[in-house]
Amino acid sequence: MATKFLTSFLSIAAVSLASVPQQLDPRADSKIQWGPCNQTIVNTTLPTECADFTVPLDYTTPSSKETIKLQIAKIKAKVQPAKGTILINFGGPGSDGRTSLGKQGGLLQVLSGFEYDLAAFDPRGTGNTIPEVCYETTAAVKKFLAAESTWYDASNSTLEQMWKQATTNAETCYAAHKKTQPFLGTGSVARDLISVVDALGEDGMLRYWGFSYGTTLGATVASMYPERIDKVILDGVQNVHEYYHAPADFEEWSDADRVFSEVFLSCVKAGPTLCPMAGANLTGEQLEAAAWKIAERLKTNPIPVNGSSPLTYAGLRGFFANAIYGPNSWGNLATLLALIAGNRTQTPAFNTVYEDMTTALLGTISTYPPLYGIHCGDRTVRIKSLDDFRPIQEKLSKVTKVMDGTDTDVSMTCGQWKSQAAGAYKGNFQAKTKNPILFATNKYDGHTPIRSAQNVSSGFEGSGMLVVNGFGHTTLSQPSVCTIEHTAAYWHNRTLPAKGLVCDVDGAPYSTYTWANATVAYIRKANESSSGGSGSPPPPRSAASQMGHSISMIVFVVGVAFAFMLQ
């Protein structure tokens, strides 16, 4: 009897052990030792833990003993014990993980139903993870930023200058990092994700949330390891086929002009109290035309700015391009244009908004070296000469007016890149994952259009789609109770939105409605649903709806949401 019991027990144990995948690479740490965080980096009041985690530099050469350290931050779930850990990539490529997690963690806790630990590491090429820092000295960085700031003007007269700067970028980055450049690619980061999963001590399955470029990383890891997929949301979906194999990201910008037009159409709807450009009985189309006329005048008449460099044509074009990220930046652009139109450029108000917008633009440009290191190494296309590039630029210019020049810089640099990513995924992004992926997209996204989400999702059998009737890059760009409901429902039990469902947003551009307001409305709706007091269908069940009667939970949610908005 004892022998029979022991045999049965060992059989059950063997099945249990077999259900957890073996470690991907024995050179990686087998456990994560969590400790306190450096709040200078993570900068959040939410409960956090951090760790250094060793992985191979080169997964493709098993005999290599070189390793690197990933620096990981984790925000602990409000609901304990946590249902697991969601690994997050915030995009770019070039965005770090830990700082971004500190900024976005409060909102992501709401969207995940408070049930999961949220973790992110600085991907290769970013933060302290073999950073792709091509320009070391202050003078070199300033020169690079100044050159890049002119690239929003892709006229024929500047293409030769741009090509030369791209040559300098490729050569300078290679000289500084030729040993490590091949190991910055998405294939290597996908393996890092699985190595972290192996060391978490959970079930060996990947829970992942990718935004923008993070969707390319997510599609790559899901294609490489479909059997490891538990729950994955890909939000703001890139066209992976163009990302890897085209000379430029043509489809990426195909809705950019529509989003830019909405800056002005929404301004008229909001009225002069919320949007200073409105109020002159002009239509949105007329306001947009006036903005382009201002830009044209700057070609020959830059605006002097007290204590700063003048506002040039290329600078204003850069501000236009940054507005495509979403409505949060539209107020500053509207204020700037209204001050120019009113001949109030020599005022403290103009200086303030100009400095704010310049800081944001330079912040975007400063991520370009790691973007080059990751994207250019992944890209399979090389371009021999400027003459070979001209037809590519002509095609880009036909795709978009507002972003014309933005992709020119990346495409020229990638076309001349000196290294190729090791261990790249070479498949066709057709996979049947163990569990379905949820793709999410705004209806109008100037960086990752809805057609890209439709394209990529078609390759993953059984996947779902969450469409939000909003403007901006990723569904985080506009607050929506519906988005919270369906995102939290997927994380709770893999519930996919009904086919054809489109979520409305709850805060119009230029309004004061924030994710904090949406969070309060979501909790209120969950309370009404659980008490039977709502005439509308109940929201999908999640940790929030299960605890809907808890006043302390509501206070926590509101605090988290407002903390998110202030960071």
MARLUM-865702 format. One record per residue (C-alpha): residue number from 1; residue in three letters; y, x, z. Coordinates in pm, 1 decimal, decimal comma. Each point is the difference from the previous one (the first is absolute). Example, Ala and Ser with C-alpha at 12.3 -4.5 7.8 and 13.67 -1.06 7.14 Angstrom:
    i   aa        py        px        pz
    1  ALA    -450,0    1230,0     780,0
    2  SER     344,0     137,0     -66,0
***
This chain:
    i   aa        py        px        pz
    1  MET       0,0       0,0       0,0
    2  ALA     236,7     286,4      96,2
    3  THR     -90,8     185,8    -320,5
    4  LYS      68,2    -311,9    -207,8
    5  PHE     338,6     -48,2     172,8
    6  LEU      94,0     366,2     -52,2
    7  THR     -95,4     -17,5    -368,6
    8  SER     208,5    -314,9     -41,7
    9  PHE     296,0     156,3     183,9
   10  LEU     -11,1     315,2    -210,5
   11  SER     -14,1    -208,4    -318,6
   12  ILE     309,7    -195,8     104,0
   13  ALA     178,7     323,4      93,0
   14  ALA     -89,8     155,0    -336,0
   15  VAL     137,6    -300,2    -187,5
   16  SER     316,7      11,3     211,1
   17  LEU      52,5     370,4     -67,6
   18  ALA     -72,7     -44,0    -369,5
   19  SER     269,2    -266,1     -23,9
   20  VAL     269,0     257,8      85,2
   21  PRO      59,4     229,8    -300,2
   22  GLN     -55,2     372,1      42,0
   23  GLN     302,7     224,6      39,2
   24  LEU     157,8      71,0    -339,4
   25  ASP      53,4     371,9      63,0
   26  PRO    -125,4     199,9     300,6
   27  ARG     303,2     230,3     -21,4
   28  ALA     219,5    -285,8     124,1
   29  ASP      30,7     -75,6     370,9
   30  SER    -264,9    -244,9     118,2
   31  LYS     223,6    -156,5     267,2
   32  ILE     369,8     -63,8      45,0
   33  GLN     151,0     118,4     327,5
   34  TRP     296,6    -229,6      63,6
   35  GLY     296,1     104,6     213,7
   36  PRO     372,9     -64,8      42,6
   37  CYS     232,0     -10,6    -303,1
   38  ASN     308,0     199,8     -83,7
   39  GLN     247,7    -287,3       6,9
   40  THR     249,5     206,5    -198,8
   41  ILE    -236,6     -61,1    -292,8
   42  VAL    -151,3    -342,5      74,1
   43  ASN     310,0    -144,5     171,4
   44  THR    -125,4    -337,3     120,4
   45  THR     -16,4    -182,5     330,9
   46  LEU    -339,6    -146,9     -88,4
   47  PRO    -307,0     150,4     175,7
   48  THR    -113,1     298,7    -207,4
   49  GLU    -253,5     279,7      -7,4
   50  CYS      -7,2     305,6    -226,5
   51  ALA    -247,1     266,9    -106,2
   52  ASP     -55,9     298,4    -224,0
   53  PHE    -305,0     -39,3    -221,5
   54  THR    -169,8     278,0    -197,9
   55  VAL    -121,0     -59,8    -357,5
   56  PRO    -105,0     235,2    -281,2
   57  LEU     276,9     131,8    -223,6
   58  ASP    -237,2     -21,1    -297,1
   59  TYR    -262,3    -274,5       4,9
   60  THR    -132,5     110,1    -341,0
   61  THR    -125,6     339,8     121,6
   62  PRO    -244,7     -52,0     289,1
   63  SER     -17,1     373,8      70,2
   64  SER     375,9      23,5      62,3
   65  LYS      86,8      38,6     366,1
   66  GLU     374,8     -63,7     -37,5
   67  THR     123,1    -303,3     190,0
   68  ILE     325,7    -184,2      64,1
   69  LYS     118,0    -221,8     282,7
   70  LEU     103,5    -361,1     -51,7
   71  GLN     245,8    -129,1     258,7
   72  ILE     -87,2    -360,0      86,0
   73  ALA     196,2    -260,8     193,4
   74  LYS    -144,9    -326,4     130,5
   75  ILE     169,4    -313,3     133,2
   76  LYS    -239,7    -180,6     231,0
   77  ALA     -85,4    -364,7     -58,8
   78  LYS     160,4    -261,3     223,0
   79  VAL    -334,4    -179,7      21,5
   80  GLN    -261,9     215,8     170,7
   81  PRO    -265,0      97,6     -69,4
   82  ALA     127,1      62,6    -351,8
   83  LYS    -211,0    -122,7    -290,6
   84  GLY      28,4     345,1    -156,1
   85  THR     254,4     233,2    -154,7
   86  ILE     201,3     -65,4    -315,8
   87  LEU     102,9     319,4    -179,2
   88  ILE     333,0     -33,5    -180,6
   89  ASN     169,3     182,5    -287,7
   90  PHE     365,4     -86,5     -57,3
   91  GLY      30,3     121,6    -357,1
   92  GLY     219,2     234,5    -196,8
   93  PRO    -197,4     200,8     -62,7
   94  GLY     195,3     214,1     238,2
   95  SER      54,2    -225,3     302,0
   96  ASP    -131,3     141,9     324,5
   97  GLY    -228,1    -208,6     217,8
   98  ARG     100,2      41,6     362,8
   99  THR     373,2     -64,0     -25,6
  100  SER     -55,8    -293,6    -234,2
  101  LEU    -251,0    -148,7     243,3
  102  GLY     256,5      22,6     278,6
  103  LYS     256,4    -183,8    -212,9
  104  GLN    -229,8    -269,0    -141,0
  105  GLY    -259,9     -34,4     273,9
  106  GLY     154,9    -301,1     173,3
  107  LEU       0,3    -211,9    -313,6
  108  LEU    -347,8     115,7    -100,2
  109  GLN    -132,7    -103,9     341,3
  110  VAL     130,7    -350,0     -66,0
  111  LEU    -154,0      -7,4    -347,8
  112  SER    -337,2     122,8     127,1
  113  GLY     -18,1    -256,5     278,9
  114  PHE      34,4     262,3     278,5
  115  GLU    -378,1      52,7     -13,2
  116  TYR     -20,5     352,8    -145,1
  117  ASP     107,7     349,1      86,2
  118  LEU     229,1     122,2    -278,9
  119  ALA     -25,3     366,1    -100,0
  120  ALA     157,7     227,6    -257,2
  121  PHE      -8,0     370,3     -75,3
  122  ASP     237,8     212,6    -202,0
  123  PRO    -177,1      26,7    -338,1
  124  ARG     -42,8     337,0    -167,9
  125  GLY     331,2     127,9    -130,6
  126  THR     207,0    -190,0     260,8
  127  GLY     111,0      53,4     358,9
  128  ASN    -180,3     305,2     138,4
  129  THR    -311,6     -46,7    -215,6
  130  ILE      29,6     290,5    -248,9
  131  PRO     346,6    -128,5     -91,6
  132  GLU     114,3      37,4    -359,4
  133  VAL     336,2     156,1      86,4
  134  CYS     111,8     158,6    -325,3
  135  TYR     356,6      89,5      95,6
  136  GLU      13,2     189,7     328,8
  137  THR     362,2     103,3      58,6
  138  THR     287,5    -235,7      74,9
  139  ALA     179,4     116,0    -313,8
  140  ALA    -308,7     -59,1    -216,5
  141  VAL     -51,9    -347,9     146,4
  142  LYS     364,2     -93,0     -62,9
  143  LYS     -23,1     124,4    -358,2
  144  PHE    -319,5    -200,0     -55,2
  145  LEU     148,3    -318,7     146,8
  146  ALA     315,0      40,4    -208,7
  147  ALA    -203,7      44,9    -318,9
  148  GLU    -228,7    -292,2      79,7
  149  SER     296,5    -226,3      72,5
  150  THR     109,7      28,8    -363,7
  151  TRP    -336,2    -112,5    -135,4
  152  TYR      87,3    -367,1      18,2
  153  ASP     197,2      67,2    -319,2
  154  ALA    -269,5      39,8    -268,4
  155  SER     234,7      20,0    -297,7
  156  ASN     -90,7     229,1    -289,0
  157  SER     270,6     243,5     107,6
  158  THR    -172,3      60,3     333,9
  159  LEU    -366,6       5,8    -109,0
  160  GLU       1,6     372,2     -75,6
  161  GLN     153,1      76,6     338,9
  162  MET    -257,1    -227,9     165,8
  163  TRP    -289,1     169,0    -180,6
  164  LYS     118,5     341,7     122,6
  165  GLN      24,4    -127,2     358,0
  166  ALA    -351,4    -146,4     -29,3
  167  THR    -123,6     339,4    -120,0
  168  THR     162,4     157,3     305,9
  169  ASN    -161,6    -260,1     226,8
  170  ALA    -349,4      60,7    -137,4
  171  GLU      31,0     379,5       8,5
  172  THR     165,2      17,8     343,4
  173  CYS    -253,4    -232,4     161,5
  174  TYR    -291,1     191,5    -154,6
  175  ALA     134,1     336,7     113,5
  176  ALA      33,8    -130,6     355,9
  177  HIS    -329,6    -190,3      23,7
  178  LYS    -241,9     104,9    -273,9
  179  LYS    -280,9      53,3     252,1
  180  THR      18,5    -346,8     155,1
  181  GLN     138,9    -214,7    -285,8
  182  PRO    -344,6     -96,9    -136,7
  183  PHE     -92,2    -151,1     337,8
  184  LEU     288,9    -246,6      35,9
  185  GLY    -147,2    -259,4    -235,8
  186  THR     -98,3    -358,9      68,9
  187  GLY    -371,9      80,1     -23,1
  188  SER      32,9     240,7     292,5
  189  VAL     202,8    -248,9     206,1
  190  ALA    -262,4    -269,5     -69,8
  191  ARG    -260,5     232,4     151,2
  192  ASP     231,8      62,7     295,7
  193  LEU       6,1    -375,9      64,1
  194  ILE    -379,1     -13,8      11,6
  195  SER     -16,0     309,4     221,8
  196  VAL     234,9    -169,3     247,8
  197  VAL    -210,7    -317,9     -12,0
  198  ASP    -309,6     207,7      77,0
  199  ALA     166,3     145,5     309,6
  200  LEU     145,4    -323,5     140,4
  201  GLY    -332,3     -91,5     158,4
  202  GLU       8,8    -357,0    -129,0
  203  ASP    -233,8    -140,1    -266,1
  204  GLY      60,3     254,0    -276,4
  205  MET     183,4    -257,3    -212,2
  206  LEU     348,9      39,5    -144,9
  207  ARG     281,9    -231,9     100,4
  208  TYR     301,9      99,4    -204,9
  209  TRP     350,0    -122,1     -83,8
  210  GLY     179,2     161,1    -292,0
  211  PHE     353,2     -57,0    -125,4
  212  SER     135,6     108,4    -340,7
  213  TYR    -171,7     333,4     -79,8
  214  GLY    -224,0     -83,5     293,9
  215  THR    -156,2    -261,7    -229,3
  216  THR    -101,6     276,1    -241,8
  217  LEU    -154,5     188,5     290,2
  218  GLY    -170,9    -322,8     110,6
  219  ALA    -135,4     -80,2    -345,3
  220  THR    -124,6     358,5     -25,4
  221  VAL    -181,8       6,0     334,2
  222  ALA    -145,9    -347,2     -67,1
  223  SER    -132,2     119,1    -336,5
  224  MET    -143,3     320,3     146,6
  225  TYR    -154,4    -164,2     308,9
  226  PRO     -44,3    -374,3     -72,3
  227  GLU    -276,4     -26,9     259,8
  228  ARG     241,7     112,0     273,3
  229  ILE     255,5    -279,6     -47,2
  230  ASP      42,3    -244,2     289,3
  231  LYS     355,6    -135,7     -42,5
  232  VAL     265,3     140,2    -233,2
  233  ILE     344,7    -135,5     -90,4
  234  LEU     184,1     158,5    -293,1
  235  ASP     365,2    -111,5      -7,3
  236  GLY     243,0      85,0    -282,7
  237  VAL    -267,0     104,3    -248,0
  238  GLN      45,3     291,0    -239,4
  239  ASN    -169,7       6,8    -339,0
  240  VAL    -262,7     260,9      89,0
  241  HIS     -88,0      65,1    -363,2
  242  GLU     358,1      99,9     -83,9
  243  TYR      38,2     189,9     326,6
  244  TYR    -285,3     232,3     -92,7
  245  HIS     -10,2       3,5    -378,6
  246  ALA     337,8     -92,1    -156,8
  247  PRO     291,6     238,3     -70,9
  248  ALA     231,2    -232,9     196,0
  249  ASP     -21,2    -307,0     223,3
  250  PHE     112,1    -250,0    -264,2
  251  GLU    -134,1    -321,2     155,5
  252  GLU     138,6      90,8     341,7
  253  TRP     355,8     -84,1    -105,8
  254  SER     -63,3    -304,5    -217,3
  255  ASP     152,0    -246,8     251,6
  256  ALA     276,7     229,1     126,7
  257  ASP     277,6    -153,8    -209,8
  258  ARG     -95,6    -351,2     116,1
  259  VAL      20,8     111,2     363,5
  260  PHE     335,7     169,5     -60,9
  261  SER     136,8    -319,5    -153,7
  262  GLU    -101,2    -185,2     316,7
  263  VAL     237,4     219,8     200,8
  264  PHE     282,8    -188,5    -171,1
  265  LEU    -161,3    -341,5     -45,6
  266  SER     -83,0     -15,7     371,6
  267  CYS     350,7     115,9      84,8
  268  VAL     149,5    -306,1    -168,2
  269  LYS    -246,0    -224,7     185,3
  270  ALA      79,8     166,1     333,2
  271  GLY     376,6     -36,9     -41,9
  272  PRO     286,3     228,8     103,8
  273  THR     -68,1     -24,0     373,4
  274  LEU    -331,0     183,7     -43,0
  275  CYS      63,0     180,8    -330,1
  276  PRO     345,1     149,8     -56,9
  277  MET     -39,4       6,6    -379,0
  278  ALA     -15,3    -379,0     -15,4
  279  GLY     296,1    -233,4      12,9
  280  ALA     181,4      68,5    -327,1
  281  ASN    -171,2    -289,7    -179,9
  282  LEU    -214,1     250,6    -189,5
  283  THR    -364,9     -56,4     -89,2
  284  GLY    -271,9     243,2      96,7
  285  GLU     -15,4     119,3    -359,9
  286  GLN     374,1      68,4       0,4
  287  LEU     -22,5     191,7     328,2
  288  GLU    -279,1     217,3    -139,7
  289  ALA     198,7      68,9    -317,7
  290  ALA     296,9     101,3     215,6
  291  ALA    -221,3     240,8     197,1
  292  TRP    -110,3     171,8    -320,6
  293  LYS     363,9      23,7    -114,7
  294  ILE      87,6     174,6     325,9
  295  ALA    -284,4     244,7     -63,0
  296  GLU     125,4      72,2    -353,0
  297  ARG     350,9      73,8     128,8
  298  LEU    -141,7     255,0     241,4
  299  LYS    -125,3     211,2    -291,7
  300  THR     356,9     115,8     -59,0
  301  ASN     170,6     -99,2     325,8
  302  PRO    -205,1      83,0     311,7
  303  ILE     133,8    -147,8     322,2
  304  PRO     119,4     260,3     253,1
  305  VAL    -135,9     -51,2     350,5
  306  ASN     167,8     142,4     309,1
  307  GLY    -211,3     275,4     153,0
  308  SER    -284,8     -39,6    -248,4
  309  SER    -100,1      54,9    -360,3
  310  PRO     143,8    -251,0    -249,9
  311  LEU    -183,8    -311,7    -107,6
  312  THR    -120,4      75,0    -353,6
  313  TYR    -178,2    -199,9    -266,7
  314  ALA    -332,6     160,6      92,9
  315  GLY      64,6     -67,6     368,2
  316  LEU      64,9    -370,0     -55,0
  317  ARG    -307,4     -18,5    -222,6
  318  GLY    -194,5     146,5     289,8
  319  PHE     135,4    -274,6     226,4
  320  PHE    -105,0    -259,1    -260,3
  321  ALA    -350,2     149,3      -4,9
  322  ASN     -32,0      -1,0     379,3
  323  ALA      91,1    -370,8       4,3
  324  ILE    -326,9     -74,0    -180,6
  325  TYR    -191,0      67,6     323,3
  326  GLY     112,0    -332,6     142,5
  327  PRO     268,2    -230,7     140,0
  328  ASN      61,2     212,1     310,9
  329  SER     213,4     233,7    -213,4
  330  TRP     183,9    -267,2    -199,8
  331  GLY     272,1     -61,3     256,0
  332  ASN     120,1     361,0     -12,2
  333  LEU       1,7       2,5    -380,6
  334  ALA     191,7    -328,4     -11,7
  335  THR     255,1     135,9     247,6
  336  LEU      43,3     323,8    -195,2
  337  LEU      53,2    -180,4    -330,9
  338  ALA     242,4    -248,7     157,0
  339  LEU     207,4     284,9     146,5
  340  ILE      10,7     177,1    -337,1
  341  ALA      97,0    -320,9    -180,6
  342  GLY     272,2     -62,6     258,4
  343  ASN     137,1     354,2     -34,1
  344  ARG     -79,6      70,8     365,8
  345  THR    -188,8     326,5     -44,5
  346  GLN     233,0     206,8     220,8
  347  THR     -86,8    -194,1     314,4
  348  PRO    -222,3      65,7     303,8
  349  ALA    -220,2    -294,4    -104,4
  350  PHE     -69,9     161,7    -337,2
  351  ASN     -72,1     337,9     160,0
  352  THR    -247,7    -156,8     241,3
  353  VAL    -201,8    -192,4    -255,8
  354  TYR      10,1     290,8    -247,0
  355  GLU    -135,6     242,7     261,0
  356  ASP    -273,1    -245,7     103,8
  357  MET    -112,5     -47,7    -359,3
  358  THR      18,0     372,4     -78,7
  359  THR    -214,5      80,6     303,4
  360  ALA    -259,6    -256,4    -111,1
  361  LEU      -0,7     134,7    -356,8
  362  LEU     -36,6     363,1     109,9
  363  GLY    -281,0    -110,5     230,8
  364  THR    -182,7    -140,7    -301,6
  365  ILE      59,9     315,4    -205,0
  366  SER    -113,3     228,3     284,1
  367  THR    -354,0    -141,4     -30,4
  368  TYR     -28,3     118,7    -361,1
  369  PRO    -166,0     341,6      64,3
  370  PRO    -299,5    -154,8     181,6
  371  LEU      -5,0    -274,6    -263,9
  372  TYR     -24,5     271,7    -267,5
  373  GLY    -277,9     176,6     188,1
  374  ILE    -211,5    -314,8      31,0
  375  HIS      81,3    -204,1    -311,8
  376  CYS      31,3     288,9    -245,3
  377  GLY    -325,1     157,6     114,8
  378  ASP    -175,0    -336,1     -40,2
  379  ARG     145,1     -64,0    -347,4
  380  THR    -220,8     116,5    -285,9
  381  VAL     271,3      13,0    -271,6
  382  ARG     205,9     312,3     -73,1
  383  ILE     300,0      19,8    -237,2
  384  LYS      75,2     316,5    -196,5
  385  SER     364,5     -38,8     -91,1
  386  LEU     312,2    -212,1      26,7
  387  ASP     -55,2    -114,0    -358,1
  388  ASP    -341,2    -132,7     104,2
  389  PHE     163,4    -178,5     293,0
  390  ARG     275,7    -175,8    -195,2
  391  PRO    -225,4    -286,2    -125,5
  392  ILE    -116,1     -53,1     360,0
  393  GLN     361,8     -28,8     114,3
  394  GLU      78,3    -242,6    -282,0
  395  LYS    -285,9    -221,9     117,3
  396  LEU     116,4      20,5     363,6
  397  SER     353,2     -97,0    -102,0
  398  LYS    -133,6    -311,5    -171,5
  399  VAL    -188,9    -104,7     314,2
  400  THR     299,9       4,3     235,2
  401  LYS     372,5      54,2       5,4
  402  VAL      59,1      27,6     371,9
  403  MET    -281,8     248,7      66,8
  404  ASP      50,4     200,1    -320,0
  405  GLY       1,4     362,9     110,0
  406  THR    -183,6     -55,8     327,0
  407  ASP    -346,1      54,7    -144,7
  408  THR     134,5     258,7    -245,5
  409  ASP      24,9     255,5     277,7
  410  VAL    -355,6     -52,0     127,8
  411  SER    -153,0     -22,0    -347,2
  412  MET     170,7     318,0    -121,3
  413  THR    -106,4     193,3     309,6
  414  CYS    -357,2    -132,3     -11,1
  415  GLY     -17,6      78,2    -371,3
  416  GLN      57,4     367,0      82,0
  417  TRP    -202,4      16,2     324,6
  418  LYS    -204,8     317,6      39,9
  419  SER    -299,7    -124,7     199,9
  420  GLN    -253,6    -282,5      -6,6
  421  ALA    -132,8    -189,8     299,9
  422  ALA    -348,0     102,8     111,3
  423  GLY    -260,1    -268,2      62,7
  424  ALA     185,3    -267,1    -195,2
  425  TYR    -161,2    -340,6     -47,2
  426  LYS     -94,3     -29,8    -367,6
  427  GLY    -131,2    -357,5     -11,4
  428  ASN     145,4    -320,4    -143,0
  429  PHE      87,7    -187,5     321,9
  430  GLN    -275,2    -255,4     -49,3
  431  ALA    -185,8     -50,7     327,0
  432  LYS    -182,0    -255,1     209,9
  433  THR     108,3      78,0     354,3
  434  LYS    -213,3     -94,5     299,3
  435  ASN     272,7    -243,7     104,8
  436  PRO     287,5    -145,8    -204,9
  437  ILE     337,7     171,9     -30,3
  438  LEU     324,6    -197,8      35,2
  439  PHE     273,4      92,6    -249,1
  440  ALA     355,6    -103,9      88,4
  441  THR     310,2      -9,0    -217,0
  442  ASN     345,7    -144,6     -25,3
  443  LYS      59,3    -214,2    -305,4
  444  TYR     294,0     226,3     -86,0
  445  ASP     -55,6     363,9      93,8
  446  GLY     210,7     257,9    -183,5
  447  HIS    -237,5     286,2      84,1
  448  THR    -343,4    -159,3     -20,6
  449  PRO       5,0    -317,2    -210,8
  450  ILE    -239,2    -288,1      55,3
  451  ARG    -182,3      84,2    -323,1
  452  SER    -112,4     329,7     155,1
  453  ALA    -159,2    -184,8     292,7
  454  GLN    -174,9    -233,2    -243,4
  455  ASN    -116,3     295,7    -206,7
  456  VAL    -143,7     203,7     286,6
  457  SER    -148,3    -294,1     193,2
  458  SER    -201,1    -102,6    -306,2
  459  GLY    -207,4     316,0      41,8
  460  PHE    -111,8     -80,0     355,3
  461  GLU    -255,8    -277,7       8,5
  462  GLY      72,6    -279,6     246,4
  463  SER     349,5     120,4      88,0
  464  GLY     279,7    -240,0      95,2
  465  MET     370,9     -17,7     -78,4
  466  LEU     296,3     -87,3     221,3
  467  VAL     313,0     -70,7    -207,7
  468  VAL     336,6     -36,0     173,9
  469  ASN     290,0    -167,2    -179,8
  470  GLY     238,5     276,0      96,6
  471  PHE     197,8     297,4    -127,2
  472  GLY     -41,2     364,8      88,0
  473  HIS    -265,5     264,3      42,7
  474  THR    -308,6    -122,4     190,7
  475  THR     -25,6    -325,0     189,4
  476  LEU     177,9     160,1     297,5
  477  SER     331,7     -22,4    -186,9
  478  GLN      67,2    -365,1      93,4
  479  PRO    -110,3    -188,6     314,2
  480  SER    -254,7    -277,4     -44,7
  481  VAL    -201,3    -202,5     251,8
  482  CYS    -253,1     -68,3    -274,3
  483  THR     -46,3     374,4     -55,5
  484  ILE     -67,6      50,1     371,3
  485  GLU    -252,9    -285,4       2,7
  486  HIS    -206,5     119,0    -293,2
  487  THR      17,3     370,3      79,5
  488  ALA    -105,7     -58,8     361,7
  489  ALA    -279,1    -233,7    -115,8
  490  TYR    -144,1     269,7    -225,4
  491  TRP       2,4     259,2     276,6
  492  HIS    -152,3    -251,6     241,1
  493  ASN    -305,5    -103,3    -201,3
  494  ARG      53,3     101,4    -367,7
  495  THR     136,8    -342,2     -98,5
  496  LEU     145,4      30,3    -350,8
  497  PRO     290,6    -218,1    -118,4
  498  ALA     -90,7    -291,6    -225,2
  499  LYS      12,1      93,6    -366,0
  500  GLY     346,0     -67,1    -140,0
  501  LEU     167,8     -18,2     340,6
  502  VAL     361,2     124,4       4,3
  503  CYS     176,5      57,9     332,7
  504  ASP     366,9     -89,2      26,9
  505  VAL     241,1     230,4     180,1
  506  ASP     202,6    -131,5     292,7
  507  GLY     306,1     221,0     -21,3
  508  ALA     211,5       1,5    -314,7
  509  PRO     168,5     326,4    -105,9
  510  TYR     324,0      67,5     189,8
  511  SER    -105,8    -240,0     277,1
  512  THR     -36,0     102,5     364,0
  513  TYR    -360,9    -126,3      17,6
  514  THR    -231,1     287,0      94,6
  515  TRP    -366,2      69,2      70,0
  516  ALA      83,3     -65,0     365,7
  517  ASN      93,2    -357,7     -93,0
  518  ALA    -315,2     -37,1    -209,5
  519  THR    -211,4     127,2     288,1
  520  VAL     145,4    -254,5     242,4
  521  ALA     -56,9    -277,2    -255,9
  522  TYR    -359,8     116,4     -50,2
  523  ILE     -75,1      -5,5     373,3
  524  ARG     164,8    -340,9      35,5
  525  LYS    -212,9    -132,3    -286,0
  526  ALA    -311,9     144,0     161,4
  527  ASN      91,7    -169,5     329,6
  528  GLU      52,3    -336,7    -169,1
  529  SER    -325,9      35,4    -188,8
  530  SER    -202,6      86,3     309,5
  531  SER     153,0    -291,5     193,4
  532  GLY     -37,7    -246,5    -286,1
  533  GLY     375,8     -56,3     -17,8
  534  SER      54,8     104,2    -359,5
  535  GLY     -28,2    -227,6    -295,9
  536  SER     -57,3     294,1    -234,0
  537  PRO    -331,3     180,1     -53,4
  538  PRO     -67,7     255,6     272,8
  539  PRO      63,4     366,3     -78,3
  540  PRO    -306,3     221,2     -52,9
  541  ARG    -152,2      93,2     332,7
  542  SER      86,8     342,7     133,2
  543  ALA      58,1     162,2     334,7
  544  ALA     347,5    -151,7      -0,8
  545  SER    -126,1    -355,6     -49,4
  546  GLN    -279,5      46,5     252,8
  547  MET     261,4      98,1     258,3
  548  GLY     260,1    -243,3    -123,1
  549  HIS      75,7    -145,6     346,6
  550  SER      87,4     336,6     149,1
  551  ILE     374,2      28,6      66,6
  552  SER     -40,5     371,1      70,4
  553  MET    -155,6      36,8    -343,3
  554  ILE     303,0    -164,0    -161,5
  555  VAL     232,4     233,3     190,5
  556  PHE    -208,9     298,1    -109,8
  557  VAL       3,2    -108,1    -363,2
  558  VAL     374,2     -53,7      -5,9
  559  GLY      58,1     334,6     169,9
  560  VAL    -223,5     179,9    -245,6
  561  ALA     164,6    -165,3    -296,7
  562  PHE     351,4      79,5     116,7
  563  ALA    -104,5     356,4      77,2
  564  PHE    -124,5      24,4    -357,3
  565  MET     328,7    -127,9    -137,1
  566  LEU     203,6     247,7     205,4
  567  GLN    -197,8     310,1     -99,3
***
